[in-house]
Amino acid sequence: MWTARPSARLLRELQTSGDTFFELGLRMSTIHRDYFRSLPDPNDGRLKEFQGEADESLEKQARLESAQKGSFDQYLADYFARA
């Protein structure tokens, strides 16, 4: 079964509801806000998991940045030389 793309659904909603783009955006924002506020808060274990993933990501970024050699200008020159 074929389903309409999000842009087509948005246009259809604008046409059928009679809302302005601003009104529709505000209504949809309120619906999404209410949905996410209705979800239970994550428990301590889940929060620790999120914190661990964030720490790991920051450590990986630091390792990648410290391993880089050369200047950005040299990187661009090398990049465009390959193109």
For each residue, the residues with C-beta under 8 A, 3 or more apart:
1:
2:
3:
4: 8 9 12
5: 8 9
6: 9 10
7: 10 11
8: 4 5 11 12
9: 4 5 6 12 13
10: 6 7 13 14 24
11: 7 8 14 15
12: 4 8 9 15 16
13: 9 10 16 17 19 24
14: 10 11 17 19 21 24
15: 11 12
16: 12 13
17: 13 14 24
18:
19: 13 14 23 24 27
20: 23 24
21: 14 24 25
22: 25 26
23: 19 20 26 27
24: 10 13 14 17 19 20 21 27 28
25: 21 22 28 29
26: 22 23 29 30
27: 19 23 24 30 31
28: 24 25 31 32
29: 25 26 32 33
30: 26 27 33 34
31: 27 28 34 35
32: 28 29 35 36
33: 29 30 36 37
34: 30 31 37 38
35: 31 32 38 39
36: 32 33 39
37: 33 34
38: 34 35
39: 35 36
40:
41:
42: 46 47 50
43: 46 47
44: 47 48
45: 48 49
46: 42 43 49 50
47: 42 43 44 50 51
48: 44 45 51 52
49: 45 46 52 53
50: 42 46 47 53 54
51: 47 48 54 55
52: 48 49 55 56
53: 49 50 56 57
54: 50 51 57 58
55: 51 52 58 59
56: 52 53 59 60
57: 53 54 60 61
58: 54 55 61 62
59: 55 56 62 63
60: 56 57 63 64
61: 57 58 64 65
62: 58 59 65 66
63: 59 60 66 67
64: 60 61 67 68
65: 61 62 68
66: 62 63
67: 63 64
68: 64 65
69:
70: 74 75
71: 74 75
72: 75 76
73: 76 77
74: 70 71 77 78
75: 70 71 72 78 79
76: 72 73 79 80
77: 73 74 80 81
78: 74 75 81 82
79: 75 76 82 83
80: 76 77 83
81: 77 78
82: 78 79
83: 79 80
